[in-house]
Amino acid sequence: MKIVTDIYDTEVTTIGGTVEKMEIYRGKTLLIVNVASRCGFTSQYEGLQMLYERYRDRGFVVLGFPCNQFANQEPGDEAEIMSFCSLNYKVTFPMFARIEVNGKKTHPLYRYLKSAKKGLLGTEAIKWNFTKFLVGSDGTVIRRYAPTDTPEKIAADLPVILVSSLLSYPSS
């Protein structure tokens, strides 16, 4: 298993099946979320889309990673997941192939995120769907949000983080 020491050193597979390097998001502020279509928090898709629309022109990107590890709340295949997100929540932010966020098959991106920003009482495990990681434009994991932390709550943190990211990241 590859050990990731930098978020940009990771490869991810889009929901359409294309492999991408996280490097393409260098210089962007990211909100990385493990999502599910049949979860009590699924309605957060609406707020996540709103955040993406409001801040994407300032270098902010929401990245959705479907996960079926919690009570079988994401049982569909990638086409079903994308159809659900598009039809019900008009999702336009990048979505990725279903992954595992805990256990032996934890995706390297989540292994990195969990080690960089531990949860309550220093635990690394993701407790449920819609756990969120805010990553600065330099790749630093800034904050880990609980599933109960709504996109509206996160919106309060973004203006300051986006301004500091713009000031600290060299323009290309």
C-alpha positions, 0 to 999 in steps of 0.5 A, a space after each residue: 500500500 502506498 504511503 501518502 505524504 502529500 495530498 497531491 501525491 494521491 490518485 483518485 478515480 472520478 465517478 466517470 471512471 477516469 483516474 486523476 492525480 489530486 495534483 490538479 487541485 493544487 492551489 485550490 481550497 478543498 472541502 473533501 466529503 464522504 457522501 451517501 445517498 440514503 443517509 440522514 445527512 444526504 440533504 447536505 448535498 444542497 448546502 455543499 452545492 451552494 458552497 461550491 457555487 458561491 465560492 468556486 470563483 475564488 478557488 474553492 472546490 467540493 469533492 464528493 467521495 461516495 462511501 457504502 461503509 455505514 449501514 449500506 447507505 450508498 448501495 448503488 453503482 457510480 451511474 446510479 449515484 451520479 444520477 441521484 445527485 444530479 436529479 435530486 440536488 443538481 450537483 455539479 461539483 466533482 464526484 468520485 468513484 465509491 471508496 472505503 474510508 475505514 479499514 484495511 482498504 481505506 483509500 490512500 487519500 482518506 488515510 492521509 486526511 485522517 492522519 493529518 486531522 484526527 477526530 474527537 478524542 484523537 481518533 482517526 476513524 471516520 464515524 459516519 457519512 458526511 465527515 468533511 475535511 477542509 484543505 487549504 490551497 497549499 495542501 494543508 488539512 486545516 479542519 475536520 468537520 463532523 457529519 452534523 456540521 452543516 455546510 452553512 456552518 462551514 460557510 462561516 469559516 470559508 471567507 477568512 480561509 479563502 482570503 488567506 489562501 489567495 494571499 499565501 499561494 503563489 499565482 501561476 
